[in-house]
Amino acid sequence: MKAVEVADRVYRLSANIENGDLFEGIWPIPEGVSLNAYLVKGEKTALIDLVRDWDNAPSKIRDQLDSISVDFSDIDYLVLNHLEPDHTGWLADLRQKNPEMEIISTAKGVDLAKAFFDVEEKIRAVKTGESLDLGGGKVLGFYEIPNVHWPETMATFEYSTGVLFSCDAFGAFGSVGEAVFDDQLSSEEYDLFEREALRYYSNIVSSFSVFVQRAIKKLEDLDIKIIAPSHGIIWRERPTQIVEAYSRYASYLKGPAEPEITVVFGSMYGNTQKVVNRVVQGIRSQKVPVHVHQVPNENVSYVLASAWRSAGLVLGMPTYEYKMFPPMAQVIDMFERKHVQNKKVFRFGSFGWSGGAQKETDEMTAKLKWDFIDPVEWQGAPSDEDLGKAYEQAVQLAQDVKSLAE
């Protein structure tokens, strides 16, 4: 693979991770994920972000540097926008190959470089508004965007080309093939990256949505012509498109989100599952889009993406030993961790000798600002009356969700 020229003397260096590992040790990436670094060549040379030694990524970066006749020893500066190990894990090895290279990061990034890699020399902190002149018309400007999604994060802007190196901001899951830029994608490839951008946002960034909005505000006066994130495609035809998408995703924190409903359920012996179809029918009777996920059969990564986008939630779960069915409790725990807030919610489920799932649901969701309608619970198998009540409540929820868009 060769380095890709993004703009004049600006190159993308990338490695696709396709070995079946989980991203952050949690999230499935069946479509893979790209690790993108960038090289800017003036009279001096700067490498922006790095990779970790993961699925042979460093050798792929080396091969791409070879394609533009650059050696690791030629790098004068390493700009670390973000210190998470997927962008820095190979730092110690690179430092051995090039001990004279100066590292640039934020003050908190400098602290993390010491904590992770024991790096204390030839590293300096920069603040918003500071710049680095590489000569030859290439100047890098630095903009702190803390908590997108770690507190040390910054974005780097190359003024002559208008390229914003945004690291995790504006990123997406998914390997990148020959089509590197947004204007090169087929409709199917574009749809994939649109889905994977939402899943990436909900899984990785959603907890920090307030900071995403602040970052977008901070960067809005830059004359951005290209957005080059550290995961996913490069946006050169319509860079505003991914910014608008992230702005929309961030707005879902306080709501309302899209006028859609996510149904997530788990069932032990089928008595809760028997009601799911009636609930879905009730929602569809109101012409409201509905997305159905069963756990633990489906990974919470996909449930989270759907729930983050939807204004309404339906939780189907039996009582299990006086509490929630454990796979559903794990989903609710992730919703709480990722701040899935301000939703219209309906819960239903069966119980055997005793209820209790609703009590634990109320306790676990107390901070999420959910607006519940009355639940439907029954002992044993659902009766026709139970099915009718569940249908009616689903209709009510769908009407409430529709009203948010009016």
N, C-alpha and C positions, 0 to 999 in steps of 0.2 A: 504494500500500500504506500502511496505517495502522500506527502503533505499537500493540503488543499489551500490554495491562495484565496483568502477571504476578501482581501482588499490589497492595495499597494503595500508590499513588504509586510503583510500580516498573514500568518499561516495558521491553519488548524492542524493540530496533532491529536490523533484520537485512537482509542482502543475500545472495541466492543467486548463486553463481558457477556458470555453466552454459555457458561459452564454449569448452569443450574443452581448456583449459589443464591442465597437470599440477600437482598439489599439491606444493609444495616443489620444483618442477621435476623430480619423479621419478614420483609416484604418479598413476595414472589415476583420474579421478573422473567416470565416465560418468553417474552419478546426481547429479552436482553436489556442492556443499558449501555450507553456510551460514556466513556470518560474522556472529556475534551480538555486539552491544554492548548495554549496559543503562543506563537512566537512573533515578536515584533522586531524588525531589523531597521535600525538607524545606523549611525556610526557606532553605537553600542547596541548590544542585543539583549532583549528581555524575554524571558519565558514567563508566561502568566499561568499560574496554577500547574499542578503536577498530577501524577497518578499514584496508586499504590501497586505493589507487586501482586497483582491479581489477574489471573488468567493470561499470564505472559504480557501484561500491558507495557512494562518498561521497554522490552525489546521491540514492540510495535512502534513505540515512540521513537526509539533509536533509529529504526529503519526509515521512518518518515523524515527525521532530521537529516539522515544521509541523502535523501532524495533532493534536498535543497542545499547540500554541501555545508551543513552545520554540524559541529561536534559538540558534545556536552561541555567540553572545555572552552568553547567559544562564548558561552552564556555569561554575560556580565552581571545580570540582575535576575533574580527569581522573585516574582511578585506573587504573594500568597494572599488571595482574596478571602480564603476560608481555610481553616486548619483541620477540618474533619479528615480523618485518615484516607478516605477515598481520593482526596485531592493532594495529600501530603505524604502518604505512606512510604514513598520511595525517596524521601528527602535525605535520609542518612546516607544512602548509597550515592545519590547525586552529589552530596557534599564531599564525599571521598573522591569522586571523579573530578570535582571542580572546587577546591577549597578556597579559591579567591572570589568566587561568586558572592555578591551581596544580596541578602534576602530583605525584601520590603513587605511589611504588613502593618496592621494597626497595633496599637499598644497592647491590646488584649491578645492579638495574634502573636506578638513577640513572647508574651507570657506562656502561651500554649505551645509554641515551638520549643521552649525550654522544657516544659512539662512532658511533652510527647517524645522529643528527640534530643534533649540536652543540648540544644543549640543556643549559644549565648554570644558568639562572636560573629562579626560581619553580618549583623542583622539590625535593622533600624525600623522605628515606628513612623508612620505618616498619619496625618489627619486630613479630614475633608478640606479640599481646596488646595492641598499641596500637589506638586507635580514633579515629574522626573523627565528631564530632557535627554533623549537618547542621541540627539544630533541627527543630521540629515532630514530635518523636518518632522521627526517623530517625537511627540511629547505625550506622556501618560499622565492623566489626572486621576486623583484618588477621591472616592466618595464613600464615607462610612455609611453602611446600611445595617446597623446592628440588629441582631435577632432575626435575620433572614438567612439561615435560621439559627445560627449560633451568634453569641454576642460580639464576636470579633470580626464579623463579616464586613467586607467592603466590596465596591465595584470599581473597576478600572476603565477609564475612557481614553481612547486614542483620538486626539483632536483632528488630525489631518484627514482621517478616513471616516470619522464618526462611528467607530466601532465601540460598542459597550461590551466589556467582558464582565458578565453578571454573575458568574459562578452558579450557585444553586438557584438563584432567582431566575425565573422564566425557563426552568428546566423541565424535562419530561423523561419518563422511562422509555425504553425502546432502543434497540440497536439502530445504528445509522449506516446505510449501505452506500451505494454510488450516489444516491440523491442526498446531498448534504444540506442544501438550501431549501427554504420553504417553496420557492417557485419551481423547484425540480420535482416535487412530490406528485405522484399519481393521487387520484381522489381517495383510493383505498389507503394509501400510505398516510395521507393527510388525516383521514378519519382515525387511523391508529394513533398517531401522535396527539391528536386532540383528546382521545380517550385517556391515553397514558399521561398526558399533562395534568388532567384532572386527578387521576389516581395518584400521581406523584405529589401533586399539591396537597391532597387530602391526607396522604400517608406521612409526608415529610414536613410540610410547611404550614399546615392549617392552624396549628396551635398559635402561630405567630402572625395571624392575619392583620392585626392592628399595625404591626411593624412593616408588613408588606405594603400596606396603604401609605405609611409614612415614607418608605423607600421610593415608591412611585412618585410621590409628591416631590421628594428631594431631587429626583433625576429628571423631572419633567422639563426643565429649562435647557437641558443639553440637546444639541442638534444630533440626535441619534439616527444614524442611517442603517446600522446593522446591529442586531443583538446576538451575541455569541456566548451562550451559556455553557456550563461545564457538563451538562447532560442533555442530549437530544440534538435536534437540528439547529441550524443557524438561520435566523430570520433576517433576510435582506430585502425581500420584495415589500413586505408589510410588517415591519418590526412592531408597529403599534398593535397588531393583532394579538400577539402573545401578551403584551402589556395589558390590553383590554381584558383578555381572558383571566389573567391573574387578578386584576382589579375586581372583576366580577366574582371570582372564587372567594376573594377576601371579604366581599360584601355579604356573603352567606353567613358569616359569623354572627352578625346581629340580625340578619334576616330582613325581609323574607327571602328565601331562596327561590328556586324555580317552582312553578305550580305543578309539582309532581309528588308522588308518594312512593316511598321505599317500604316494602314489606319484608321484614326479616323474622324468621321463625326457626324454632327447633322443636322437635317432637320425639318423645320416648317410644310410645307404642301406637302412634297414629291418631290419638284422640284430639290432639291440638291440630294436627295436619288436616284433619277432616274439615276444619272450618276455613282453611286458607282460601279455597276456591270461592266460597261464598263471600268472603271479604274482598277478594279481587273483583268479583262480579259487581259488588256494591260500588267499589271505586270506579270501575269502568262505566257503570251506568251513568256516571256524571261526566264522562268524557275527560277524565283526568288520567294522564300517563302513570303507569304503575310498574315498579321494578321489584321482582321477587327474588329473595336470597334465602337459602336454607343453610343453617349451621348445625354441626361443624363441617358439613359437606363442602361448603365454600369458604375460602379464606377470607378473614375479616378485612383484608386489604381492599377487596372489591366491594364489600358491604359498606365500608367507610366512604369510598368514593361516591357511591350511589346516595348514601344518607347525607353526605355533605351538600350535595347538589339539590336535594329534595326539601321542600317546605314541610312535608308531612311524613310521619313515620308510623308504621304499624308494627307492634311487637307481639309475636305469637310465641307463648312459652307455657309449658306446664309448671306446676309447683314440684320441686324436687327436694325432699327432706326439709320442708317448711320454707324453702327459699326458691330462687330462680333456678331453672334448668341451667346447669353450669356453663354450657357453651354460649347461652344467651347472656349470662352474667359477664362472660369474657368480652362479648361484644359491647355491652353497656359500659364496662370498664374502659374499653378503647374509645368509645364515644366521649367519655368524661375526660380522658387524657388528651384527646384531640379537639376538645371544645366544640362538640357538635351541639350547638345551642339554638334556642329560639325556634323550636319546632312544634307543630301541631301533632299530637300523639294519641293513638288508640292502642290499648293492650287487651289481648284475649288469651285464654288458656284453660286447660283442664287441671283438676287435682284429684288425688286419690282419697286418702283419709283426712287430709287437712289442706287448707290453702296456706298462703304465705308469700307467694311470688310477688303479689302486688305490693305488699309492705316493703320488701327488699327493693323492688323497682323504685318506689317512691324515695327510699333512703338514698339509693345510688345516683338518682338523677336530680336530687334537690338543688344542685348548683347549675344545672343546665338550662334553667328558665324554659322548661317545656310546658306547654299548655295541653293538659290531658282532657280528653272527654271520658265519660264513664266506661270502665272496662266491662268485659263480659267474661265471666268465669262459670264453670260448671263442674260437677263431680262425675267422674267416669267418662262415659261416651256422651257426645253432644246430642241433645234432642232437637227436634224440628224447631222448637221454640228458641233454643240456644242459637241455632243457625240463623233464624230470623232476626234475633237481636244483633248478632254480629254483622249481618248484612246492613241493618238499619244504621248501626254506628259507623260502618264503613262509608255509607252514603253521607252521613253527617260530616265525617272527617273530610271527605272529598269536597263537599260544599264549602267547608271552612277554608280549605286550601285554595279553591277557585276564587273565593272572595278576596284573597290576598293580592291577586293579580288584577283586580278590578279597580 
